[in-house]
Amino acid sequence: MTDATRAPEPSTGPDGGADAADSVGGAVHRDRKLSRPDEQSAPAMDTHPTDDEARIQGVVVQTRADVGDKSEERIADVLRQRFADIGLDLGDDRIRALAAEVAGG
């Protein structure tokens, strides 16, 4: 007796299993077409390098939004952690100056 509610297994894949083309939302296509010069073929973030100062300002803006109402010491701790997370080693004087900037508004 077969289960009438179950769809039959595809038989075109290896060992009668599913083929890559049977996948939904992320199927691997074997026929990769070449991109045109005016077509984006990589993530946008990969095409716009960011310098360290822009990254620092981004962290400052996000930290202000997240903990801007906390003490300067707490803000400095958060900044230290966030800069370590993105691989930037800023001196303590710079961290403290940025913390004062975040706390001041």
N, C-alpha and C positions, 0 to 999 in steps of 0.2 A: 504494500500500500504506500503511495507517495503522498507527500504533503502538498495539497493544492494551493496553499498560500505562499509557498516558496518559489521564487523564480528559478528557472533552470540555470545551471552553471554554464558560463560560456565555454566553448570547447576549442577556441582558436589559440589560446595561450599555451604555454608549456605545460605538459602533463594535464591538459584539459582545464587548467585554471584560467583566471582572468588575464587578459592582455593589458599592457600599459594604457592602451587607448580606451579601455573600459573604465578607467579611473575618472572621477569627477573632480573638478576644481584644482587642477594641478597635474593634469595629464602630461606625460612626457611625449613630446612630438618628435618624431624621427626626422621630419623634413624641416630643418631649421633654415629659414630664409635669411638672406643677408639684409642688414638694415640699410636704409637709404641715408645719405649724408644729413638730411634734415630731420631724421627720425631719432628720438631718444631711445637708446638701447641699453643704458645703464641707469642705475638709480641717480636721481638728481643730486643727492648729497655727495656722490663720488665725483661729480663734475665741478664742484665749487669748493676748492680747498679753503680752510679757515685758518687764519693766523692765530697765534697765541693770545694776542690782545683781544681779538673778537671772542675767543673762547672764554677768557677771563671775564669779559663784560657779560657774556651769556650766563655764567655761573653767578655773578653778582646780581643780575636781574632776577634769576630764579630764587636765589637765597633771600633776596629782599621780599619776594612774594611769599616764601615759605616761613621764614623766621625773622622778618624785619622788625617785629615788635619785641624781640627777646633782648637780653643783655648783650653788650659788645663781646663779652667772653664767649657766650653761647654761639653768637654769629661767627666769631673767629674759628671756633671748633668745627662748625658746619662747613665753613669755607675750606679749612684744612682738609677735611675728609673729601669734599667734592673735588678739590684740585688734585688730591692724591688719586682719586678714582679715574680722572681723565689723564693722569700722567704728567701733571705740571707741578714742579717743585718751586714754590714761591717762598721767599724768605719771610721770617716772622714779622719784620717791619712792614712788608707789603701786605701781609694778611691782616695785620692790625689796622692799617690804613683803610683797607677795603671794608673791614668790619665796621669801622667808624663811619665810613661812607654809607653803608647799608643802614646802620642804626640812625644816622642823621637824616635819612630821608631820601 
